[in-house]
Structure formats: structure tokens, C-alpha cells
Amino acid sequence: MSAPDNREDEQPQHSETGAEILGPTEPLGNDSATASGSINVPTADLEAELPMPTRDINDLLKPPTNMTTMRMRLFEVKNPIELKIEEFERYWPFIDNVWVRQHRAGADRSGRVKTDYYACRLQRPTYTPKSGADKTNPEGKPLRKKQIREGGTCQMRLKTIRIEGGYSGYTIVRIGEQEHHTHDLDHMDKIKRNTVIMEIAKAEVMKGFMPASVFTVMNEDPEKLAAAGGRHLNRNDVRNASQAWRQVHRGELSVHPGYKYDHGNGIVRDQAPQVANATNGDPPMLDPVLAGSQSIPPSRALRFPMESRGFLDPFLPPSNLVVGEDTSVEGALPFVTLTYASSLDSFLAIAPNTPTPLSGPQSKAMTHYLRSKHDAILIGVGTAAADDPALNCRLEGVGGFGGLGWEGQPRPIVIDPRARWQLGPQSRILKAVSEGKGRGPWIIIAPGFPMDPNRLEMLKHYGGKYLGLPDMNMHYKLRWEAIFKALAAEGIRSVMVEGGGTVINDLLQPEHASLINSVIVTIAPTYLGTGGVVVCPTRNFDEAGRPRPVARFQDVRWQPMGEDVVMCGRLIGHHQ
């Protein structure tokens, strides 16, 4: 709990019941004519004109999830942060004491993209005293004493990009040369309180509670108050937040239920206080945005137990992977995992263009766990057209399934050289985007295929885009090395390749072994029979014309997964 603020040079007067009586510095107003003949507006009308804040003490008792972590992430902005619009509006007011908006660049031609630029509050002094001896305002009243705060000490800057459409959200990106603040978050909390803290203080006073009582109640749970940025809250903050309302309020102010005014000790607990119900008889007034802050995973969310993940770790992208972030590095490639599910006779589907479920529930959950560990998930256009996949991650705890933003959601990549995939708003992949449960797809096409402008605009509306690659091989196919380099240039650090048959068989060829970092295959206990889509790469021959194995694995591990079995390994020929 913060220590009493000794700077408060006047103590409120109280009635015998402990109610605060507004003194000369807080005029009650006068309905009669003033000495100049003008008519004052009734104080009841002035009070009614002041909007009631949307936050109150309940927002401290029931804060948004991961408050401490989110405030620190929005303070540091080490990496780009993606949040849904409602999530940004939920968390940003808790950190707006740090960032000051410098200017708004405006919207793009479509009107859907708006960019704002922010700088650290310590980039320049918050207040510069005016020169001259005049110490009064135009009305002749003494000027308010303002504290000259430090400035010019931190050049951290960021921008927020708001996009509205099928894909709606904020992207927060650090800009400029400075990578770190010259101070910590607590220092900023000491200099200035954030909007939420001040709104809570104002709301509680406007319910008829004394500022001293509000200060005491807000400090009942110091950990939650500190997590919200209010560690350095003092009585003057509460009084300043509610000053405009108190100047027009006629009635007495009282202490919260469960508390009392004790002469000499201020506001203290009165036996068994009920802070959670201290709303002066009013129902809890939770912010509509905060009301849904405790995210509950949808019923379709999948769970993959922690104890089942260990055997996969050696075959997953490293958590500190930076390959592809520096696009100036020649030959930068993402970490590539080839994964698929097949029958015992190595078939992916019982017939072409026929979706065939193979994985059991445990291995299906494993697949979604693998998706959460990769930046992108890649398939061919044949699979996209036949299966109409959502290409998202439904693991419990990722964005859209109990998590924030789109964290853990991979970027769908579809290889469509001839631009023949006809996706529309009813496609499952775009529905997932609209529901905040997936990302917009990137579609890789070859040159020479004119695009319908409407298709381009529709894909952009859902946060996707077309990537044109001119680099083709002798068979007029897109080169895999060029594809992966292009994705690395776009910031993709890891890719999970899921199919279909053409893509898998091509990547299993010896010339592509160096591009594949790991292979994870789920084998279901079933035979599909001939005539289906099979994993069977084209046969290879040695110099003498004799057939030889196309691919073999090393560092192999086998793991039962329900009724299925999972094989993890690395292609011989991959350079680690």
C-alpha cells in the first residue's frame, strides 16, 4: 500500500458521521445571479452533463488476464504485437501513461488502414513553465502549480496500424533506432497514472464516496493495483481525477460500506468489509470491453497434454529462431517441417478430391500443437480446392481459442502457380479469419497469370495477399528454394508443410533434402487400397541405372499416439 501523500496540504472537513463536507476550494455552486448579472447553470444540470466513467473498483478486482505480462509487452515492444480491436481497447488504456501520440498518418485509399505514431512520454518535457511574472489565469485565479517533469531522455517510438475488414485488428511495431527505454515501467507509473487508474478513482468518487475512502479501497489489494499500474497512486490523484465533478456536486461524500472514518487514522476497515460489493447499492458497472476479458476457449478447442510433447521438441523450430528476420543474409531459409498422416499402405486419401480422415483424436491434437509452433502452414492448391481447409490452429490457448490476438495461429500458404483457387467469403479459411480464429492466406503464384482485381481486393480485405515468384525450374514449376527464400524475406521463420500428395512427393526428392529440417509422419492403423492419393516419390537411379531408395531418415523416434503411431526423423542429406 502506498504511503500517505504528505504533499496534500489541506485536510478535508468531516461531519460527525464521517462524511466529507466540500470546503471553499470545492464550491457547491449557486443558482442565483452573480454580481455581474449573469445566471449560473444549476449545479444539478452541470453534474448531469459530466459523463459517468465506464470503469470502477470491480476493474481492479477482476482485471483482464495476463495484465502484468501485457503491460510489459506493450512497454517493451520487442517484437511486433498483433491484437484484435477489442483486445487493444482492453489493454492499451493500462499503458497510455507511457506512450504519447505524436501524429496520425491517416487512412489509406481504402479507408480500412489507419496508422498512428507514438513516442515515449519522456521524449520531451511534459510541462515547460511560461516566462514572465504573470502567475494568474485570465479569470484572475492563481495558476495551478505544475510539476516540471523530466524530458528528452528516451527516444523510444512505435506505430499502431489498425486494419478493419474481414481481418480486423491492430499491429503494434517499434520504429526508430532506439531499441530499449532508458527507464523501466515502474518509473513511468511513478511519473504519471494511466487512464484506467484515474477513471476508477473518478468513478468511485462520483458514486458519492470520499476521495480518501476511494484511495483506501483501491489499495486493499496492492498486487492488483500495481499490476494495473497504480503502485504510486496517492490521494491527490483521486482528488484530481474527480475535481470537476466535486466542484458541482452538492451532497456529502461518505466512506465505502465496511469502512469508517477514524479521527487521526483516516479511513480504516470496519470489522469485515465487503469490498467487492462496495458499489453504494448500484450493480457492478464493468466496462463492456473488460466484461469479456476472461477468455474462455471455444468448445472446439483441442488439448494436447504437456506430458505428450517432449518427444516432439527436438524436431520443432527453436524458440529463439531468427533465421529469415535479417533478409540481407544471403541464402536465409526458414525452418521447414514436413508432416502428414497416412494409412499403412502410405495413402493420404482414399481417392483424389476425397477428404479422408485418418488421424485419431490424440494425433489430431498433436497436429494442431505442431501448427502452433510454426509461423506458417503450407499446402498445394489441389488440397486447398478439394478439402476447403480452415488452415488454422485450434489448440486451446492460442489466439481465437482462449489466447490473445493471433498468437499461435500460423499463416496459411497455398502454392497455386496458375492462380486457379477460387476462394470466397464462404470458404472455411476466410470464415476463420472473420471469426478471429485464423490468419488470411498468402497465395504463391507464377508470373503471366492475370488476376481479377476483385479477387485481389477480396484477399486483401481478409488480411491475405498474392505473392508472385518469377523463379521457375526446367519443368516450369516454382522452385522450392525460391519459395522458402521468399517466405523468409516476408519474416516467416518456420514453415509446416502438410500436403498434399504432389507437394510431399516433390519435397521428398533427394535434391530437396537440404531444405527439410525435420519430418513428422502419423501412421493410422488402416489400409485404404489402391486408387487413392499416395506418398510415393518418383523412383531414383544411380549412375549405373540401378534403382535406389529415394529417401531415408536418421535420428528416428517412434511414439504411440492413441491408436496411431508417430515417426519423427531427419532426412539423410540434410545439412544441420
Secondary structure, 3 states (H helix, E strand, C coil): CCCCCCCCCCCCEECCCCCEECCCCCCCCCCCECCCCCECCCHHHHHHHCCCCCCCCHHHHCCCCCHHHHHHHHHHCCCCEEECHHHHHHHHHHCCCCEEEEEEEEECCCCCEEEEEEEEHHHCCCCCCCCCCCCECCCCCECCCCCCCCCCCCCCEEEEEEECCCCCEEEEEEECCCCCCCCCHHHHHHHCCCHHHHHHHHHHHHCCECHHHHHHHHCCCHHHHHHCCCCCCCHHHHHHHCHHHHHHCCCCEECCCCEEEECCCEEEECCCCCHHHCCCCCCCCCCHHHHCCCCCCCCCCECCCHHHCHHHHHHCCCCCCCCCCCCCCCCCCCEEEEEEEECCCCEEECCCCCCCCCCCHHHHHHHHHHHHCCCEEEEEHHHHHHHCCCCCCCECCCECCCECCCCCCCEEEEECCCCCCCCCCCCHHHHHHHCCCCCCCEEEECCCCCCCHHHHHHHHHCCCEEEECCCECCCCCECHHHHHHHHHHCCCCEEEEEECHHHHHHHCCHHHHHHCCEEEEEECCCCCCCCCEECCCCCEECCCCCEECCCCEEEEEEEEECCEEEEEEEECCCCC
